[in-house]
Amino acid sequence: MNLRPLKPLALAFAVTVALAACQKTEAPAEPVAEAPKLQVDLSQVAQQPIALRADDVSPEIQACQDFNGHVNAKWLAANPVPADKTTWGAFPALGERSLQVQHEIAKAAAAGDFPEGSMERKVGDFFKAGMDEAAIEAAGLSPLQPHLDRIDAIAANAEIPAYLGKAYAEGEGMLFGFYAMADYNDSNTNIAYATQGGLSLPEKAYYLEDREDYQKIRTAFLAHVEKLMTLAGADAETAKAQAQQVLDFETRIAKASLGRVELRDPATRYNPVSLADANASTPNFDWTAFFAALDVEAPASFSLAMPAFFKEFDAMLADVPVEQWKTWLRFRAIDGAAPYLSSAFEQANFEFYRKTLAGQAEMAPRWKRVLGALNGSMGEGFGQLYVAQAFPPESKAKMEALVGNLMATLKVRLENLEWMSDETKVKALEKWSTFTPKVGYPDKWRDWSGLQVAGNDYAGNLMAASAFNYRFNLDKIGKPVDRSEWGMSPQTVNAYYRSTANEIVFPAAILQPPFFDVNADDALNYGGIGAVIGHEMLHGFDDQGSKFDAAGNMANWWTDADRENFNARTDKLAEQYSGYEALPGMNVNGRLGLGENIADLGGVTVAYDALKRAQGEGFADPMVDGFSQDQRFFMNWATVWRIAFTEAQLKQQLTVGPHSPGMFRAVGAPSNLPAFAEAFGCKEGDKMVRSGDDRVVIW
Ligand SMILES: [Zn+2]
């Protein structure tokens, strides 16, 4: 489990999206091998009917009482969550469309005769191998056998660290997080970070809380482990006993792990130590040997945070019986590979992780599952083919203009903040001046030449990619940070902020309706992607981002009084969101979603100011479908967050966070803006109106 400080706009909905228009006027920055052109026909890929339409609005639901219902109820009632999904609405519908575009690209790549080493060939071979169900079925568990044999060969606890070193070196690390990332104290240099990990369930609460639904999930988890162990050859009695051992093992880890709210403080993830001190803190685990096993030069220091977790890990190396260790390692290896093995394993994986934990009724068709694996294995490489087919260059120019206007507007707001001292403002403006926007796709593509992909070995391809990607990350330890890199592929329907680079990033696939439309009126673009741009910028000033300075280093640039003032305002915002009841007896956790909610409130506020700035003095409202520009601005914000969940998925999001479910994002920020009340003629006392002490203004 990596805990990198990337801040996606929304929960990562498996994948992605594309534009119908097939415009090839601009090639990717570094085109891959010359040769046969990929022939892709996107004419049959349907638009998703998700953009704001007057017909979808429900006049009988009052905008001032239930704005989400007013804009979204009718569409959601007519478009239930599909059986192969756990959510449906703007993000997932765009994701679905992206998948369909990707499918056309992958099929064309698989059908063509592309030279060895070309991206088309790698994508085509990966897809072909994934679709070859007969070969996957025949292989059964065998692709994993060498790995399982190594686990079987462990004879004593003292051999476990060496085994872990080997497994991590192959990209199969599964206990603690270990990766390269910018040093929180020197954002230009990558260092190694070791963080907590090792849980199969989504969060520690699932192991520890006494709630009836979590108890049921624990029982189902036992059955899942038992099933996998049986499929892998254990007899019934042994499998049952092993399942209990796995749950006990992970419950111990869960008890020593930090919770999601605690992890919001970036300081909990950062603790630079020398190798000598690291080795002293875990007498049973030699970090010097671990670096050597990874073939990484031993650094002077690395970040070993979360002391309770690593103390427990160290204790477990000594006191958990070797057979229990082997059972857990074996389970994690099989469980991790199950989606890529034969159907019995894949089915077991679906039953527990998708059906029980997320409420998905049916398995997605094979091609979607394979594209999910392809995106996870070589998403940015695949993205090269995607942008060539589905990203019109005029989108980039329009986006850059929007970002420029949002930036200028935020500056004015920062300068005029009433609650912040001039001293802190200077620092805030300094941070503002170093924002780096990235739009569409990377200027420099990653080199994939070292990745071998075979047209007949699906699990082998997954393992090769895992090793290749992990090596790519490990090779950064001790090296300068490459700020041209992207943390998301272009075909992902999402956006993110990264605090150590102070960058805001908008992949190609989010740049379509309802977020963005080159032909739409300003109200829609500012209420959609404009507010999203604002959201990402404001992450630089949320409860976490505000702890990083203009250079991307973790540093306190606040006066104590300003920080107190900020905390008082954000506390109130947390309280507001905690007041939203998502399921009977289960409210939103305003603390867990605080950063997102600060970013939403600031994002909508700045986007609204920017809309006014773009309209200029003497603007004549054109009124569209009977709605004013201000109304359309807020209505499109709500459209972006249009979403329905299965109950299990909603529970999971409430627990794991950090994003508040979309129906609350649709209303949370607007309820604090007087411009919203004015646009819809709302009165004091209406649900969508917060006033006086109840209203929060931060940025
Ligand atoms: Zn966000």
Boltz pocket constraint, residues with backbone or C-beta under 6 A from the ligand:
constraints:
  - pocket:
      binder: B
      contacts: [[A, 7], [A, 8], [A, 9], [A, 10], [A, 535], [A, 539], [A, 595], [A, 596], [A, 599]]
      max_distance: 6.0
